[in-house]
Amino acid sequence: MRRHILASTFIGAALSAAAGGAPFINHSKPASLLDFEVHALIGGSAITQNYQKSFPQISELATSMGVSGGIGAEATANFSDFLALGMEINFLANNFKMNTAVADDDATSITNVFVKNRFYTFNFPVFMRFNFNLGNSVRWNLDAGGFYSYGITGTSSTTLYSALVNPVGQLITSVTSEDYKYYNSDNTFIASSWRGDFGFHFGTGLTVRRCVRLGVSSQIGLKNVAHAYNAVKTPRVHNYNVMCSLGWCF
């Protein structure tokens, strides 16, 4: 029992020393009731999907995360030095790629499909923020909450490479390229996307001298955004992203 007390005392003293005299968790009144921030974002976006399970004729499929970026602003209502409610509005430019191979049962034809998706969204995270003092001038932030995003516009650039062996044994190849709307289109490869999405938002970061904030966040979509017109089966598609941010607080 005495050892546990001594260990707890030592840990508390170490945290206080590391914080330069500032409590690691401080429940006292905040320095300001409202804080504001402007920031730039850079990271990646992608999707999870079950295309192969939904369409057995797809023999190979791979998706890859693309570079995403944007700008935004944040406001936090501070309940104490430790706890705050945060809200953001962000404009994001998103990208990801998808490569697919479709072959028939007789192996007499194969089609490779290469898709580049570019889409733009307004993004609205709402979260609780927990602040931990690592020093008099450094704070560690943890964010947990949800988000809603709305798609503005986007393009799905699709290139098809087809190879076919005709009845007399000749190999016939063709290449076609087309741009389709990313949102709410009946021509997009497999499925287009609904404009609205929502899900979980998580983040962490460091605030230095209450002026500069470095952060990392991730959003995981809960809505099935696949929009398949007149489809026998609608696949399941979910958005996710990982973003780094550099912000100025005032």
Backbone hydrogen bonds, N-H to C=O, Kabsch-Sander energy under -0.5 kcal/mol:
donor,donor_aa,acceptor,acceptor_aa,energy
5,I,1,M,-2.0
6,L,2,R,-2.6
7,A,3,R,-2.8
8,S,4,H,-2.6
9,T,5,I,-2.4
10,F,6,L,-2.3
11,I,7,A,-2.6
12,G,8,S,-2.5
13,A,9,T,-2.2
14,A,10,F,-2.5
15,L,11,I,-2.4
16,S,12,G,-2.2
17,A,13,A,-2.4
18,A,14,A,-2.7
19,A,15,L,-1.9
20,G,17,A,-1.5
21,G,16,S,-2.4
22,A,19,A,-1.6
27,H,25,I,-0.6
35,D,76,T,-2.1
37,E,74,E,-2.3
38,V,248,W,-1.7
39,H,72,G,-2.4
40,A,246,L,-2.1
41,L,70,G,-3.0
42,I,244,C,-2.3
43,G,68,S,-2.7
44,G,242,V,-2.6
45,S,66,G,-1.7
45,S,95,N,-0.7
46,A,240,Y,-2.3
48,T,238,H,-2.4
50,N,236,R,-1.0
54,S,50,N,-2.1
55,F,51,Y,-2.6
58,I,55,F,-2.1
59,S,57,Q,-0.7
59,S,101,A,-1.9
60,E,101,A,-1.5
62,A,99,N,-2.4
64,S,97,K,-2.3
66,G,45,S,-2.0
66,G,95,N,-1.3
68,S,43,G,-2.3
69,G,93,A,-1.8
70,G,41,L,-2.0
71,I,91,F,-1.5
72,G,39,H,-2.1
73,A,89,I,-2.0
74,E,37,E,-2.9
75,A,87,M,-2.6
76,T,35,D,-2.4
77,A,85,L,-3.0
78,N,33,L,-2.6
78,N,76,T,-0.6
79,F,77,A,-0.6
79,F,83,L,-1.9
80,S,83,L,-1.9
81,D,28,S,-2.5
82,F,26,N,-0.6
84,A,129,R,-2.0
85,L,77,A,-2.4
86,G,84,A,-0.5
86,G,127,F,-3.2
87,M,75,A,-2.4
88,E,125,P,-2.2
89,I,73,A,-2.1
90,N,123,N,-2.6
91,F,71,I,-2.8
92,L,90,N,-0.5
92,L,121,T,-2.7
93,A,69,G,-3.1
94,N,92,L,-0.5
94,N,119,F,-3.2
96,F,117,N,-1.7
97,K,64,S,-2.1
98,M,115,V,-2.3
99,N,62,A,-2.9
100,T,113,V,-2.7
101,A,60,E,-2.6
102,V,111,T,-2.7
103,A,57,Q,-1.0
104,D,109,S,-1.7
107,A,104,D,-1.3
110,I,163,A,-2.3
111,T,102,V,-2.8
112,N,161,Y,-2.8
113,V,100,T,-3.2
114,F,159,T,-2.6
115,V,98,M,-3.0
115,V,113,V,-0.5
116,K,157,S,-2.4
117,N,96,F,-2.7
117,N,115,V,-0.5
118,R,155,T,-2.6
119,F,94,N,-2.1
120,Y,153,T,-2.8
121,T,92,L,-2.3
122,F,150,Y,-2.4
123,N,90,N,-2.8
124,F,148,Y,-2.9
126,V,146,G,-2.9
127,F,86,G,-2.4
128,M,144,A,-2.6
129,R,84,A,-3.3
130,F,142,L,-2.7
131,N,82,F,-2.9
132,F,140,W,-2.7
133,N,24,F,-2.2
134,L,132,F,-0.7
134,L,138,V,-2.1
135,G,138,V,-1.2
139,R,207,T,-2.4
140,W,132,F,-3.4
141,N,205,G,-3.0
142,L,130,F,-2.1
143,D,203,G,-3.0
144,A,128,M,-1.8
145,G,201,H,-2.4
146,G,126,V,-2.5
147,F,199,G,-1.8
148,Y,124,F,-1.3
149,S,197,D,-2.7
150,Y,122,F,-2.6
151,G,195,R,-1.6
152,I,120,Y,-3.2
153,T,120,Y,-0.8
155,T,118,R,-3.0
156,S,180,Y,-2.9
157,S,116,K,-2.8
157,S,155,T,-0.6
158,T,156,S,-0.6
158,T,178,E,-3.1
159,T,114,F,-2.4
160,L,176,T,-3.0
161,Y,112,N,-2.7
162,S,160,L,-0.6
162,S,174,S,-2.7
163,A,110,I,-2.5
164,L,172,I,-2.7
165,V,108,T,-2.8
166,N,164,L,-0.7
166,N,170,Q,-2.7
169,G,166,N,-2.5
172,I,164,L,-3.5
172,I,170,Q,-0.6
174,S,162,S,-2.0
176,T,160,L,-2.1
178,E,158,T,-2.4
180,Y,156,S,-2.1
182,Y,154,G,-1.6
184,N,193,S,-1.9
191,A,189,F,-2.8
192,S,227,H,-1.9
193,S,182,Y,-2.0
194,W,225,V,-2.2
197,D,149,S,-1.9
199,G,147,F,-1.6
200,F,220,I,-2.0
201,H,145,G,-2.3
202,F,218,S,-2.5
203,G,143,D,-2.1
204,T,216,V,-2.5
205,G,141,N,-1.8
206,L,214,L,-2.6
207,T,139,R,-2.8
208,V,206,L,-0.5
208,V,212,V,-3.3
209,R,137,S,-4.1
209,R,207,T,-0.5
211,C,208,V,-2.3
212,V,208,V,-1.9
213,R,247,G,-2.3
214,L,206,L,-2.5
215,G,245,S,-2.2
216,V,204,T,-3.0
217,S,243,M,-2.9
218,S,202,F,-2.8
219,Q,241,N,-1.6
220,I,200,F,-1.8
221,G,219,Q,-0.5
221,G,239,N,-3.2
222,L,198,F,-3.2
223,K,198,F,-1.0
225,V,223,K,-1.0
225,V,237,V,-2.3
227,H,192,S,-2.8
228,A,226,A,-0.6
229,Y,227,H,-0.7
231,A,228,A,-0.8
237,V,235,P,-0.5
238,H,48,T,-2.3
240,Y,46,A,-2.0
241,N,219,Q,-1.9
242,V,44,G,-2.3
243,M,217,S,-2.8
244,C,42,I,-3.3
245,S,215,G,-2.6
246,L,40,A,-1.9
247,G,213,R,-2.8
248,W,38,V,-2.6
249,C,211,C,-4.1
250,F,36,F,-2.8
